């Protein structure tokens, strides 16, 4: 499954949304992701992709695509280290 789609599913599940999430959706303004949501989404992403994500990393991001880009870099780094 495409990484963006997996991230959108995790966001929807944690926010109890049934929304068509777009890459340019603002995390805080459009999706209303708060501190607790940030923790839960981060934990789910860590479990799903076997990476480590600090809540501050997610809080500093603006749009969903920023989250996907960060995750791509972490997954690529993980695969390089464990290759």
FENZIKA-V372268 format. One record per backbone hydrogen bond with DSSP energy under -0.5 kcal/mol. NH is the residue of the N-H (numbers start at 1). CO is the residue of the C=O. Records with the same first field share a line. If there is no record, write none. Layout:
NH=CO + CO
//
This chain:
6=2
7=3
8=4
9=5
10=6
11=7
12=8
13=9
14=10
15=11
16=12 + 13
17=12
21=19
25=22
27=62
30=26
31=26
33=27
34=32
38=34
39=35
40=36
41=37
42=38
43=39
44=40
45=41
46=42
47=43
48=44
49=45
50=46
51=46
57=54
58=54
59=55
60=56
61=58
64=25
65=23
66=63
67=63
68=64
69=65
70=66
71=67
72=68
73=69
74=70
75=71
76=72
77=73
78=74
79=75
80=76
81=77
82=78
83=80
//
